Amino acid sequence: MEPTQNCEFEYARHVAEERCECGFVVATTQAERLRAERRCTQPPLTGTLFWDLRAIDDESRRLEIDFKRQLLLVATDPIELEEVSLGPFMIAVHWQLLGAEQPNYEVMALHPNPPDSNPGVTHPHVVDDRLCEGEGTHVLQAASAEGRLHDFVLILRQILQTYNESSAYVCLDRWHGVPCIDCGASVDADERGLCGRCDAQLCDECVQSCEGCGDSLCHGCCDACTGCDDNNCRSCLEPCSDCSKIYCHQCLTDGVCDACTEDKEATAEAEAGAAPQVAAAYALCVGQAPVPA
């Protein structure tokens, strides 16, 4: 073969290889897309579903199938996190959406032990039967999209047995208490105080007493007297009729504060002292007046 012909042959082979490689890439991409579409739209095979149900039944306290509502009901073991007993939960999976990327399910407490502060929270990551999946969202979506029912239920159980304080609806260290409205510290039911004005719950250190009526007060329901600086409820305070500053009843005399009373007295004394001087000056001026002829 001539050198020129040899170069032309090599060039043609190189072009053919490139076309073949591009075609393979396109075919591979199309195949992946078709597989993804099939995975997201087709429910699991009957045989696979059967073995998934067998595995769930072997590992769960109770498995029920509600054909009328198209629900798969799986009961978990009692869950305890950081010495807080949360009881067992029922996972209800709507199987008509199994095979889709967005699963439809609820997590219901069978023996609810909610925190004092929010009865809708039955688990640090469950509110109103909805689970905050956190980092488990993507693996749950993948298991649902691929119809892996056993894996889907297993992942949900693992999330329920996990606690993340940073994403909890109610932290476990506040489960059996309520936050103090002033400082935020957790207060047990038998140790908390109540504001006598707004019924806010307080810890012992934040409870304040009105010097006038003795009611317990939170920080937002008490004010300091301008005169004596004692804490009082707003019912035991009133404005001075002269300066309008707020005072307790003991620091007011006939509705006027001590400071304004002293100012009035000083003014009155000054005016009383100035009156004789004015009268004397007036008399002097009269005495010096010319006598008419």
Secondary structure, DSSP 8 states (H G I E B T S, - for coil): --HHHHHHHHHHHHHHHHHHHHHHHHHHHHHHHHHHHHHHHS---HHHHHHHHHHHHHHSSEEEEETTTTEEEEE---EEETTEEEE-EEEEEEGGGTTSSS--EEEEESS----TT-TTEEETTEETTEE--GGGHHHHHHHHHTT-HHHHHHHHHHHHT---GGG-SS-GGGTTEEE-TTT--EEETTT-EE-TTT--EE-TTT-EE-TTT--EE-GGGEEE-TTT--EEEGGGEEE-TTT--EEEGGGEETTEEHHHHHHHHHHHHHHHHHHHHHHHHHHHHHHTS----
